[in-house]
């Protein structure tokens, strides 16, 4: 990750300055919360995608900085709102906004971040960028609601799973790639190609995230957490589909009635391991990664293309 960031070090440094300026507020409480939000910044994968996709297609422009800020504002807003919905008390090892300032303030801060993204777009007439990101917001909401609906009924099959992660996770990564390429080319076909690249990468990213829940690495959440939340991810979907009737009934019963009991959760984890669910999901992840890298190979060789390839590899080889 250090080598990848080094390729766009100057752009990320300038971006951090601009982003802090964008978020300034005259409301003391809001300013305190925003400073705390900024202190929690993660890997900044989405702004990195914006800058790398832009630099592959041409020079970084002021529009590129707008694109990076818009996607980071949107992403941060969704994280704040997600913590409220999920009743999460931690975010990246620190207390979440809702844990410190309660739900009402957290929701309002999320709304503020979204409005900042909208204002940035309209102020600079970045309507094409806004279209990509608005589509992502819609699809993320649809994906989340579809997952809630299917988790309640426990009737999720593989095709629906991919529909969910394509909308819930991949759409924002895809949009980040598209707006990066569009910011300096103003070309819809080029942006659409990068959107497809980002979508493939995003799907692989989410499958990896789901696989981490079945590992023993310290990743900031307990192993089996998805099972406890009744989230049917690809390793478990495969296991249920392949299981004999008796085991299938037992797995579904646990998910419905004993998903909070660690011993029962361990039984499901073992079943997934023994069924080949981990290997199956891993192979699917690698196929989507291969598709993403194949699209990227169409671009001319460059330091930026190499960095983007390494970023794709990082998202599928990470341990957290």
Protein Blocks (a to p, Z undefined) as FASTA:
>chain_A
ZZmmmmmmmmmmmmmmmmmmmmpcfbfklmmmmmmmmmmpckklmmmmmmmmmmmnoccd
fklmmmmmmmmmmmmmmmmmmmmmnopabeehiacfklmnomklmmmmmmmmmmmmmmmm
mmnopaklmmmmmmmmmmmmmmmmmmmmmmmnopacfklmmmmmmmmmmmmmmmmmmmmm
mmmnopaklmmmmmmmmmmmmmmmmmmmmmmmmmcbdehiaehklmmnopacfklmmmmm
mpcfklmmmmmmmmmmmmmbmklmmmmmmmmmmnommmmmmmmmmmmmmmmmmmmmmpcc
dfklmmmmmmmmmmmmccZZ
